[in-house]
Amino acid sequence: MQNRRTVGADPKRGTARRLVDSVLIAGGSLRRWPARRRLIVAAVAGMVLVGLALAAGTVAFVDGSLVFPGPWWVDAVTVLGAGLIGLVVASYVDAPIGADATLCDLRWPALGLISLYLSTDLRTAVPLLEPGIRPVVSVAAIALLVWALLARLHSEHKATRSQRRSGAPGDIDGTEDGEVCTTCRPLFPRAGGRP
């Protein structure tokens, strides 16, 4: 009797158990990432952090000093969101066959980034969101980014698992690929369907 851990394979399993399985798979996937992907995470997270901080006004210079106006949670959400966006973007690079990124994969991270900006914006004289709503939108943006990251890592896991079962990693002829979006264009098209 084999004990296999697969996400979503048994509809009788509870939502909490499927979430735990997704997080375990994501943790294992992130540990196996090559150095190139890790550098992409750091670079993108740094750029997003600086971009969000400057655009939203969460960092300011007053009399030559660096100050952080606004509530403490704005800074925490900005750092966490930048890190998650870095992870999502890095998951698009060098994805295994069957887990190729599509244009549809961009919608949830883009909405998460917009939500992060709107919930942390301190520059606008008349903000779009009321102060009491901002923490709720921030939590929703972080949850959306976590979901997008888990979905990407899950599709990679399924693609690499099917390649390992076939015994021919990288061979798209005769292997069972992971689920891919058939209505979206690939984000990084490959010439002739090959890497």
C-alpha positions, 0 to 999 in steps of 0.5 A: 500500500503506497502512501502518496501525498497529492494535493486535490486528489481526494475530494473527501479530504478537508480543505485544511489538509489540502492547504497543509499539503500545498504548503508542504509541496511549496516548501519542498519546491522552494528548497529545490530552486536553483540559485538563478531563481533565488537571485530573481526573487531578491532582485524583483522583491527589492525593486517592488519594495522600492517602487511600492514604498516610493509610489505609496509614500510609505518612506519619506525624507524629513530634514535629512532623516528617513522616516516611515509615516503611517501605521506599522502594518503598512511597512510589514505588508509592503515588505511581505507583499514585495517578497511574495511578488518576487517569489511569484515572478521567479516561479515564471522563470525556467518553469518545467515543461507542463508548468509553463507560465501563461498570460492568465497567470499574471492576473492574480499577482497583478491584482495583488500588486494593485491592491497592495498599492491601494491599501498602503497609499499614503500620498493621495490627498483623497485616498481611494480606500477609507482608513478602516478598509485598508487593513482588510484590503491588505490582508486580501492582497497578501492572501491573493499573492499567497494563493497565486504562489501556491498555485504556481508551485503546485503546477510545477510539482504536478509537472515534475511529478509526471515527468519523474513517473515517465522516466524522461525528464524534459521529454514532452513526447509521450509524457503526461504533462501537468495541467496547462491553460489552453485558452491563454498564450504562453508568457515565454513562447518556446520555438517549436514547443521545445525549450 
